[in-house]
Amino acid sequence: MRRIIYLLLLALCAGMSGCCTPCRTYQKQQQPLIDTEWQLVQLNGRNLPSESEGFTLHFTPAGELQGVAACNRLMGSFTTSKERTLKIGPLASTRRMCRDPREGEFFEALNRVTHYEMDGPMMMLLSEGSLLMILQSKSGNKE
């Protein structure tokens, strides 16, 4: 009887270890923060129209942040840690006249970022646990 229970437990453990394969695959599909071009899809709880081409971010290995808001280019610096803390700034931008009010919201939100989370091709930028924006990877994983 013990032998049967032992074999059943062994089979159960073997079966459960196979369940982790999708987890490993999912982690591989996550985009890295650095060297991925990110497209803004949600800002302050509001979805952006799919035809919005502005609002992109690119984090470089040198700790530089580059991007485009509604009509202005932005540049600055960032620092991050293994715990996914993220400090952006100081930021600078071109000064073209822009009628899109989301541009000011975008810059303000970037200055408030404290950390980030990844979910597959999506990145959430947060401030002390509050969701500020969601970005989606524009490019494939560069593995």
Accessible surface in RSA format (square Angstrom, percent):
REM  Atomic radii and reference values for relative SASA: ProtOr
REM  Chains: A
REM  Algorithm: Lee & Richards
REM  Probe-radius: 1.40
REM  Slices: 20
REM RES _ NUM      All-atoms   Total-Side   Main-Chain    Non-polar    All polar
REM                ABS   REL    ABS   REL    ABS   REL    ABS   REL    ABS   REL
RES MET A   1   169.88  88.0 129.87  85.9  40.01  95.3 112.93  96.0  56.95  75.4
RES ARG A   2   210.77  88.5 205.06 104.5   5.72  13.6  78.14 106.8 132.63  80.4
RES ARG A   3   185.41  77.8 178.27  90.9   7.14  17.0  58.01  79.3 127.40  77.2
RES ILE A   4   103.33  58.8 103.31  77.0   0.02   0.0 103.33  74.4   0.00   0.0
RES ILE A   5    85.40  48.6  85.19  63.5   0.21   0.5  85.40  61.5   0.00   0.0
RES TYR A   6   139.28  65.0 136.99  77.9   2.29   6.0  99.15  74.5  40.13  49.5
RES LEU A   7    96.64  53.8  92.75  66.4   3.88   9.8  93.05  65.3   3.59   9.7
RES LEU A   8   117.91  65.7 113.50  81.2   4.41  11.1 114.11  80.1   3.80  10.2
RES LEU A   9   100.44  55.9 100.08  71.6   0.36   0.9 100.42  70.5   0.03   0.1
RES LEU A  10    97.58  54.3  94.53  67.6   3.05   7.7  97.02  68.1   0.56   1.5
RES ALA A  11    62.65  57.6  47.83  73.8  14.82  33.7  54.57  76.9   8.08  21.4
RES LEU A  12   104.93  58.4  98.06  70.2   6.87  17.3 104.29  73.2   0.65   1.7
RES CYS A  13    79.92  60.5  73.00  81.4   6.92  16.3  23.94  60.7  55.98  60.4
RES ALA A  14    65.76  60.5  49.09  75.8  16.68  37.9  56.54  79.6   9.22  24.4
RES GLY A  15    47.76  58.9   0.00   N/A  47.76  58.9  38.90 106.7   8.86  19.8
RES MET A  16   118.05  61.1 113.12  74.9   4.93  11.7  97.51  82.9  20.53  27.2
RES SER A  17    70.81  59.8  58.23  77.7  12.58  29.0  47.16 100.4  23.65  33.1
RES GLY A  18    43.66  53.8   0.00   N/A  43.66  53.8  33.24  91.2  10.42  23.3
RES CYS A  19    87.80  66.4  73.08  81.5  14.72  34.6  31.62  80.1  56.18  60.6
RES CYS A  20    59.90  45.3  59.54  66.4   0.35   0.8   9.01  22.8  50.89  54.9
RES THR A  21    69.67  49.6  69.64  70.6   0.03   0.1  56.03  75.3  13.64  20.6
RES PRO A  22    85.84  62.6  77.02  70.2   8.81  32.0  82.60  68.2   3.23  20.1
RES CYS A  23    75.49  57.1  69.83  77.9   5.66  13.3  25.22  63.9  50.27  54.2
RES ARG A  24   131.61  55.3 130.02  66.3   1.59   3.8  60.54  82.7  71.07  43.1
RES THR A  25    64.56  45.9  63.55  64.4   1.01   2.4  45.75  61.4  18.81  28.4
RES TYR A  26    88.85  41.5  87.40  49.7   1.45   3.8  84.33  63.4   4.52   5.6
RES GLN A  27   123.22  68.9 111.46  81.5  11.76  28.0  28.71  61.1  94.52  71.7
RES LYS A  28   140.71  68.6 131.66  80.8   9.06  21.6  80.60  72.6  60.11  64.0
RES GLN A  29   101.41  56.7  93.28  68.2   8.13  19.3  33.73  71.8  67.68  51.3
RES GLN A  30    41.45  23.2  33.75  24.7   7.70  18.3   6.46  13.7  34.99  26.5
RES GLN A  31    16.52   9.2  12.86   9.4   3.66   8.7   0.24   0.5  16.28  12.3
RES PRO A  32    59.63  43.5  48.20  43.9  11.43  41.5  59.46  49.1   0.17   1.0
RES LEU A  33    11.31   6.3   6.50   4.7   4.81  12.1   6.50   4.6   4.81  12.9
RES ILE A  34    57.20  32.6  53.22  39.6   3.99   9.6  53.22  38.3   3.99  10.8
RES ASP A  35    55.39  38.8  55.14  54.9   0.26   0.6  13.20  31.1  42.19  42.1
RES THR A  36     2.01   1.4   1.86   1.9   0.15   0.4   0.15   0.2   1.86   2.8
RES GLU A  37    65.88  37.8  65.33  49.4   0.54   1.3  12.07  23.3  53.81  43.9
RES TRP A  38     0.00   0.0   0.00   0.0   0.00   0.0   0.00   0.0   0.00   0.0
RES GLN A  39    24.94  13.9  24.94  18.2   0.00   0.0  22.25  47.4   2.69   2.0
RES LEU A  40     3.05   1.7   0.00   0.0   3.05   7.7   0.00   0.0   3.05   8.2
RES VAL A  41    42.34  27.9  38.71  35.0   3.63   8.7  40.02  34.8   2.32   6.3
RES GLN A  42    34.54  19.3  34.54  25.2   0.00   0.0   1.32   2.8  33.23  25.2
RES LEU A  43     1.59   0.9   1.50   1.1   0.09   0.2   1.50   1.1   0.09   0.2
RES ASN A  44    55.70  38.4  35.80  34.6  19.90  47.9  18.93  45.6  36.77  35.5
RES GLY A  45    60.13  74.2   0.00   N/A  60.13  74.2  29.05  79.7  31.08  69.6
RES ARG A  46   123.35  51.8 119.72  61.0   3.63   8.6  73.06  99.9  50.29  30.5
RES ASN A  47   118.09  81.4  92.04  88.9  26.05  62.7  25.66  61.8  92.43  89.3
RES LEU A  48    18.71  10.4   3.95   2.8  14.76  37.1   4.45   3.1  14.26  38.4
RES PRO A  49    64.01  46.6  48.26  44.0  15.74  57.2  60.70  50.1   3.31  20.6
RES SER A  50   114.59  96.8  78.38 104.6  36.21  83.4  59.14 125.9  55.46  77.7
RES GLU A  51   134.30  77.1 112.29  85.0  22.01  52.4  72.92 141.0  61.38  50.1
RES SER A  52    21.13  17.9   6.91   9.2  14.22  32.8  12.28  26.1   8.85  12.4
RES GLU A  53   129.29  74.2 116.00  87.8  13.29  31.6  60.55 117.1  68.74  56.1
RES GLY A  54    15.98  19.7   0.00   N/A  15.98  19.7   7.80  21.4   8.18  18.3
RES PHE A  55     3.08   1.5   3.08   1.9   0.00   0.0   3.08   1.9   0.00   0.0
RES THR A  56    11.29   8.0  11.29  11.4   0.00   0.0   5.17   6.9   6.12   9.3
RES LEU A  57     0.72   0.4   0.00   0.0   0.72   1.8   0.72   0.5   0.00   0.0
RES HIS A  58    45.88  25.1  45.88  31.9   0.00   0.0  37.08  38.2   8.80  10.2
RES PHE A  59     0.00   0.0   0.00   0.0   0.00   0.0   0.00   0.0   0.00   0.0
RES THR A  60    16.20  11.5  16.20  16.4   0.00   0.0  16.20  21.8   0.00   0.0
RES PRO A  61    99.27  72.3  69.21  63.1  30.06 109.3  70.76  58.4  28.51 177.2
RES ALA A  62    83.88  77.1  44.84  69.2  39.04  88.8  58.14  81.9  25.74  68.2
RES GLY A  63    21.06  26.0   0.00   N/A  21.06  26.0  17.20  47.2   3.86   8.6
RES GLU A  64    87.33  50.1  87.33  66.1   0.00   0.0  23.53  45.5  63.81  52.1
RES LEU A  65     0.41   0.2   0.00   0.0   0.41   1.0   0.00   0.0   0.41   1.1
RES GLN A  66    81.85  45.8  81.75  59.7   0.10   0.2  25.03  53.3  56.82  43.1
RES GLY A  67    11.41  14.1   0.00   N/A  11.41  14.1   6.76  18.5   4.65  10.4
RES VAL A  68    43.53  28.6  43.53  39.4   0.00   0.0  43.53  37.8   0.00   0.0
RES ALA A  69     0.00   0.0   0.00   0.0   0.00   0.0   0.00   0.0   0.00   0.0
RES ALA A  70    29.94  27.5   4.55   7.0  25.39  57.8   6.50   9.2  23.44  62.1
RES CYS A  71    32.16  24.3  21.80  24.3  10.36  24.3  27.65  70.1   4.51   4.9
RES ASN A  72     7.67   5.3   6.68   6.5   0.99   2.4   0.99   2.4   6.68   6.5
RES ARG A  73   151.09  63.4 150.88  76.9   0.21   0.5  45.07  61.6 106.01  64.3
RES LEU A  74     2.88   1.6   0.00   0.0   2.88   7.2   0.00   0.0   2.88   7.8
RES MET A  75    84.40  43.7  84.34  55.8   0.06   0.2  73.07  62.1  11.33  15.0
RES GLY A  76    19.65  24.2   0.00   N/A  19.65  24.2  13.37  36.7   6.28  14.1
RES SER A  77    44.61  37.7  44.43  59.3   0.17   0.4  34.21  72.8  10.40  14.6
RES PHE A  78    12.24   6.1   4.44   2.8   7.80  20.3   5.91   3.6   6.33  18.1
RES THR A  79    91.13  64.8  86.44  87.6   4.69  11.2  78.76 105.8  12.36  18.7
RES THR A  80    55.55  39.5  26.12  26.5  29.43  70.1  27.78  37.3  27.77  42.0
RES SER A  81    42.37  35.8  27.46  36.6  14.91  34.4  37.93  80.8   4.44   6.2
RES LYS A  82   200.43  97.8 166.75 102.3  33.68  80.2 118.90 107.0  81.53  86.8
RES GLU A  83   137.04  78.7 109.96  83.2  27.07  64.5  64.24 124.2  72.80  59.4
RES ARG A  84    78.77  33.1  78.77  40.2   0.00   0.0  15.06  20.6  63.72  38.6
RES THR A  85    66.75  47.5  66.75  67.7   0.00   0.0  55.05  73.9  11.70  17.7
RES LEU A  86     1.94   1.1   0.00   0.0   1.94   4.9   0.45   0.3   1.48   4.0
RES LYS A  87   123.65  60.3 122.30  75.0   1.36   3.2  90.06  81.1  33.59  35.8
RES ILE A  88     1.67   1.0   0.00   0.0   1.67   4.0   0.00   0.0   1.67   4.5
RES GLY A  89    15.46  19.1   0.00   N/A  15.46  19.1   3.82  10.5  11.64  26.1
RES PRO A  90   118.45  86.3 105.16  95.9  13.29  48.3 113.32  93.6   5.13  31.9
RES LEU A  91    38.44  21.4   6.49   4.6  31.95  80.3   7.40   5.2  31.04  83.5
RES ALA A  92    57.45  52.8  48.00  74.1   9.45  21.5  57.28  80.7   0.16   0.4
RES SER A  93    42.83  36.2  21.26  28.4  21.58  49.7   1.22   2.6  41.62  58.3
RES THR A  94    55.40  39.4  45.72  46.4   9.68  23.1  52.84  71.0   2.56   3.9
RES ARG A  95   225.51  94.7 186.89  95.3  38.63  92.0  71.56  97.8 153.96  93.3
RES ARG A  96   162.47  68.2 147.99  75.4  14.48  34.5  53.66  73.3 108.81  65.9
RES MET A  97   169.66  87.9 139.43  92.3  30.24  72.0 117.68 100.0  51.98  68.9
RES CYS A  98    36.09  27.3   8.25   9.2  27.83  65.4   7.04  17.8  29.05  31.3
RES ARG A  99   220.01  92.4 188.50  96.1  31.51  75.0  76.37 104.4 143.64  87.1
RES ASP A 100    35.99  25.2  24.88  24.8  11.11  26.3  18.15  42.7  17.84  17.8
RES PRO A 101   107.24  78.2  88.40  80.6  18.84  68.5 101.77  84.0   5.47  34.0
RES ARG A 102    60.62  25.5  60.62  30.9   0.00   0.0  26.03  35.6  34.59  21.0
RES GLU A 103    17.97  10.3  17.97  13.6   0.00   0.0   4.95   9.6  13.02  10.6
RES GLY A 104    46.66  57.5   0.00   N/A  46.66  57.5  38.33 105.2   8.33  18.6
RES GLU A 105    48.98  28.1  44.29  33.5   4.70  11.2  30.11  58.2  18.87  15.4
RES PHE A 106     0.00   0.0   0.00   0.0   0.00   0.0   0.00   0.0   0.00   0.0
RES PHE A 107    37.07  18.5  37.07  23.0   0.00   0.0  37.07  22.5   0.00   0.0
RES GLU A 108   104.50  60.0  98.71  74.7   5.79  13.8  34.33  66.4  70.17  57.3
RES ALA A 109     0.97   0.9   0.67   1.0   0.30   0.7   0.76   1.1   0.21   0.6
RES LEU A 110     0.13   0.1   0.00   0.0   0.13   0.3   0.00   0.0   0.13   0.3
RES ASN A 111    82.12  56.6  64.30  62.1  17.82  42.9  23.08  55.6  59.04  57.1
RES ARG A 112   107.16  45.0  97.68  49.8   9.49  22.6  44.80  61.2  62.36  37.8
RES VAL A 113     4.65   3.1   0.00   0.0   4.65  11.2   0.00   0.0   4.65  12.6
RES THR A 114    42.97  30.6  34.41  34.9   8.57  20.4  37.75  50.7   5.22   7.9
RES HIS A 115    44.48  24.3  44.48  30.9   0.00   0.0  25.48  26.3  19.00  22.1
RES TYR A 116    20.81   9.7  20.81  11.8   0.00   0.0   1.21   0.9  19.61  24.2
RES GLU A 117    80.32  46.1  80.32  60.8   0.00   0.0  26.86  51.9  53.46  43.7
RES MET A 118    22.35  11.6   5.91   3.9  16.44  39.1   5.91   5.0  16.44  21.8
RES ASP A 119    72.56  50.8  69.61  69.3   2.95   7.0   9.57  22.5  62.99  62.8
RES GLY A 120     2.46   3.0   0.00   N/A   2.46   3.0   2.46   6.8   0.00   0.0
RES PRO A 121    63.23  46.1  63.23  57.6   0.00   0.0  63.23  52.2   0.00   0.0
RES MET A 122    52.02  26.9  52.02  34.4   0.00   0.0  48.01  40.8   4.02   5.3
RES MET A 123     0.00   0.0   0.00   0.0   0.00   0.0   0.00   0.0   0.00   0.0
RES MET A 124    39.40  20.4  39.40  26.1   0.00   0.0  30.80  26.2   8.60  11.4
RES LEU A 125     0.00   0.0   0.00   0.0   0.00   0.0   0.00   0.0   0.00   0.0
RES LEU A 126    22.59  12.6  22.59  16.2   0.00   0.0  22.59  15.9   0.00   0.0
RES SER A 127    17.21  14.5  14.58  19.5   2.63   6.1   0.66   1.4  16.55  23.2
RES GLU A 128   144.68  83.1 115.33  87.3  29.35  69.9  56.38 109.1  88.31  72.1
RES GLY A 129    55.18  68.0   0.00   N/A  55.18  68.0  28.89  79.3  26.29  58.9
RES SER A 130    65.85  55.6  59.36  79.2   6.49  15.0  28.63  61.0  37.22  52.1
RES LEU A 131    77.71  43.3  53.74  38.4  23.98  60.3  53.74  37.7  23.98  64.5
RES LEU A 132     3.96   2.2   3.50   2.5   0.46   1.2   3.71   2.6   0.25   0.7
RES MET A 133     0.65   0.3   0.00   0.0   0.65   1.5   0.65   0.5   0.00   0.0
RES ILE A 134    31.09  17.7  31.09  23.2   0.00   0.0  31.09  22.4   0.00   0.0
RES LEU A 135     0.00   0.0   0.00   0.0   0.00   0.0   0.00   0.0   0.00   0.0
RES GLN A 136    74.05  41.4  73.95  54.0   0.10   0.2   6.13  13.0  67.92  51.5
RES SER A 137    17.65  14.9   2.44   3.3  15.21  35.0   2.31   4.9  15.34  21.5
RES LYS A 138    99.43  48.5  59.27  36.4  40.16  95.6  44.07  39.7  55.36  59.0
RES SER A 139    37.71  31.9  26.59  35.5  11.11  25.6  33.62  71.6   4.09   5.7
RES GLY A 140    57.41  70.8   0.00   N/A  57.41  70.8  40.50 111.1  16.91  37.9
RES ASN A 141    49.86  34.4  22.14  21.4  27.71  66.7  16.54  39.8  33.31  32.2
RES LYS A 142   134.42  65.6  98.19  60.2  36.23  86.3  68.45  61.6  65.97  70.3
RES GLU A 143   163.17  93.7  89.21  67.5  73.96 176.1  78.85 152.5  84.32  68.8
END  Absolute sums over single chains surface
CHAIN  1 A     9179.3       7554.5       1624.8       5268.6       3910.7
END  Absolute sums over all chains
TOTAL          9179.3       7554.5       1624.8       5268.6       3910.7
